[in-house]
Amino acid sequence: MARKTPDTQGSLAFERHFAGIYGERWPTLRQALLAPTNPEDLLVGLTEPYFLDSASVRAAQALEVKPGDRVLDMCAAPGGKTLVLALALKGTGHLVANDRSPERRARLQRVVQQHLPRVWSSNIEITGRDATRWGLYEQNVYDRVLLDAPCSSERHILNSPKHLSLWTPHRTKALAQQGLSLLCSALEVLRPGGVLVFSTCSISPTENRQLLERLEIKRKEKWTLEGVSEEFPDLQGTGPLFWARLRKNQLDEKPRDEQLDVFPKFSDHF
Ligand SMILES: C[S@@+](CC[C@H](N)C(=O)[O-])C[C@H]1O[C@@H](n2cnc3c(N)ncnc32)[C@H](O)[C@@H]1O
């Protein structure tokens, strides 16, 4: 195994990595990530306010859940985006809110119970599966799938001396690998014609657009890209939040060529 040195681990390695990606933009982005966040009480219809970054609300709304839909929130805890999906369902259809971590799942349960009217939480099922394996057990079932993937969360790293001292580029690669397994699983459980929103709060292209490029190589025939968005605190004052909206192709549908050409428009800084 390679020896860990200040070049490969910790704050210096972190700075070099992101300065290499963002160039002249990095000092401003770094400063914006260090600034306090500004969560807002944006969700109408809750029994108690829930404070959420507006970019997170937009990512969950990009799924365009309609009353009656069968929805899977694959990585749901602590549950901010679950609330957005539940508000769209208004107690109809079925919402499965899943998280593998027992502690975080307990928090998810509390968030659902404390913030939603009882009639609107009765259609929510909370589960604790490993979502990377979900596609092995259920296929072509859900109208809508939200994959808010575990990610590097560089805002958190930058604001935590302990996490910054432990950072290595390997971490972002490992999370991207897990993200790819989750994406493949999400495509399996989605019904043909159904919609998947993949989101992260990472600024690492490895965990965002490059993951979709890898998914295109692996599963090109399965999906069509319908939109992407990137909100970062230095430019939009919100996030960081990346999301992509994918539609699962019908069985006889031909895959589009070069669908990821859309990225340069959104990511001129890369
Ligand atoms: C970014 S957080 C989700 C935030 C949540 N969507 C929200 O809006 O509050 C990612 C979550 O994925 C969960 N997770 C990580 N790996 C998982 C897996 N293989 N299966 C299911 N959940 C997983 C983590 O426990 C964590 O709670």
The ligand as a Gaussian input file, in Angstrom:
#p B3LYP/6-31G(d) Opt

LIG

0 1
 C      -26.522000      12.111000       1.452000
 S      -27.185000      11.152000       2.736000
 C      -28.905000      11.224000       2.399000
 C      -29.555000      12.528000       2.798000
 C      -31.077000      12.478000       2.681000
 N      -31.506000      12.121000       1.357000
 C      -31.736000      13.797000       3.058000
 O      -32.155000      14.554000       2.167000
 O      -31.857000      14.061000       4.256000
 C      -26.768000       9.528000       2.206000
 C      -27.358000       8.422000       3.069000
 O      -27.079000       7.173000       2.427000
 C      -27.003000       6.173000       3.410000
 N      -26.340000       5.023000       2.762000
 C      -25.018000       4.873000       2.474000
 N      -24.813000       3.721000       1.823000
 C      -26.033000       3.127000       1.673000
 C      -26.460000       1.908000       1.068000
 N      -25.597000       1.071000       0.458000
 N      -27.778000       1.606000       1.119000
 C      -28.666000       2.432000       1.724000
 N      -28.306000       3.582000       2.316000
 C      -27.014000       3.939000       2.281000
 C      -26.252000       6.837000       4.551000
 O      -26.522000       6.195000       5.775000
 C      -26.787000       8.280000       4.483000
 O      -27.808000       8.465000       5.426000

